[in-house]
């Protein structure tokens, strides 16, 4: 449920969870459980897991990009080698015609 109320952060003062941070919607209560209540440490873990998933995707993307770069560099070397061969052939032809 999205009631558009600003979520607040508090510190638990209960015996069961002393000092534990949590976020909650001020419209929520023990009876009205459709509003947000979330322990901050669980939220942080979820965020870290989301970042880990994104990081894993970026690692794969980077690996594929690096393969493309290496393939491009190999192609450039082949072309440079072919250009040198052609330049040598041109010099050889000029020497024959001179």
C-alpha positions in Angstrom: 0.0 0.0 0.0 1.3 3.4 -0.8 -0.3 6.0 1.4 2.2 8.7 0.4 3.2 9.4 4.0 6.9 10.0 4.6 8.6 7.0 6.1 10.4 7.7 9.4 13.5 6.0 10.9 13.7 5.1 14.5 15.7 3.1 17.0 14.1 0.2 18.7 13.9 0.4 22.5 12.5 -3.0 23.0 14.2 -5.7 25.0 14.1 -8.1 22.0 15.7 -5.6 19.6 17.5 -2.9 21.6 19.1 -0.2 19.5 18.1 -1.8 16.2 17.1 0.8 13.5 13.9 0.5 11.6 11.8 2.4 9.1 8.1 2.6 9.4 5.1 4.5 8.1 3.4 6.6 10.8 0.0 5.4 9.5 0.8 1.8 10.4 0.0 0.0 13.6 -0.2 -3.5 15.1 -3.6 -3.8 13.6 -2.9 -2.0 10.3 0.0 -4.0 8.8 -0.4 -2.9 5.2 1.9 0.1 5.9 5.7 -0.1 5.7 7.7 -1.5 8.6 11.2 -2.7 7.8 14.3 -3.3 9.8 17.1 -1.1 8.4 19.7 -3.8 8.6 17.6 -6.1 6.4 17.1 -3.2 3.9 20.9 -2.8 3.8 21.4 -6.5 3.1 18.8 -6.3 0.3 20.6 -3.3 -1.2 23.9 -5.1 -1.0 22.4 -8.1 -2.7 20.9 -5.9 -5.5 24.3 -4.3 -6.0 26.0 -7.7 -6.0 23.6 -8.8 -8.8 24.4 -5.6 -10.7 28.1 -6.0 -10.2 27.9 -9.6 -11.5 26.2 -8.4 -14.7 28.8 -5.6 -15.1 31.6 -8.2 -14.7 30.1 -10.3 -17.5 29.6 -7.2 -19.7 33.2 -6.1 -19.0 34.5 -9.5 -19.9 32.6 -9.5 -23.2 33.8 -5.9 -23.9 37.4 -6.9 -23.2 37.0 -9.8 -25.7 35.7 -7.4 -28.3 38.6 -5.0 -27.6 41.2 -7.8 -28.0 39.5 -8.9 -31.3 39.6 -5.3 -32.5 43.3 -5.0 -31.6 44.1 -8.3 -33.4 42.2 -7.0 -36.5 44.2 -3.7 -36.4 47.5 -5.6 -36.2 46.4 -7.7 -39.2 45.5 -4.6 -41.2 48.8 -2.9 -40.2 50.7 -5.9 -41.3 48.8 -6.0 -44.6 49.5 -2.2 -45.1 53.2 -2.8 -44.5 53.2 -5.6 -47.1 51.4 -3.3 -49.6 53.9 -0.5 -48.9 56.8 -2.9 -49.5 55.1 -4.0 -52.7 54.7 -0.4 -53.9 58.4 0.3 -53.1 59.4 -2.8 -54.9 57.3 -1.8 -58.0 58.8 1.7 -57.9 62.3 0.3 -57.9 61.5 -1.9 -60.9 60.1 1.0 -62.8 62.9 3.4 -62.0 
